[in-house]
Amino acid sequence: MQTTGWMLAGTAFVIIEALAPGYFLIFPGFGCFVAALVSVLFRLELAGSITVFVVATLILVTIAAGPYRRLLQGRRQTNVNSADRLVGTTGTVAETIVHGSGKVRLGDTVWLAAGPDLAIGTAVRVVAMDGTRVQVDRAD
């Protein structure tokens, strides 16, 4: 019965990790599988299999957490319209910028803009963000 519990817990951890990657639940999941295997091979009591689970999980985390974190960072996506992605991007004036205020098109989104007076269609570069307003200069 104990082996079944470890297998179910391990399966649950792996499924949760697959649905929401990045929480490092894969390590306790594999720790559960190791505990199930060792408890079958050596007929351990619950206390012994809990010890195996803890030790196996710690070993797996120690060995694999760094590479696993780097793997996930490579897959991380930021919001397309987040400020850190907009600064430095180029676009065009969508609504004339007059007296320092207008609108620009960046990708598929039109943003409120502040900057020098510019005509529709002028190429601009985002230099800063001010709340939901982009600060632009003429792109050279």
Secondary structure, 3 states (H helix, E strand, C coil): CHHHHHHHHHHHHHHHHHHCCCCCCHHHHHHHHHHHHHHHHHCCCHHHHHHHHHHHHHHHHHHHHHHHHHHHHHHCCCCCCCHHHHCCCEEEEEEEEECCEEEEEECCEEEEEECCCECCCCEEEEEEEECCEEEEEECC
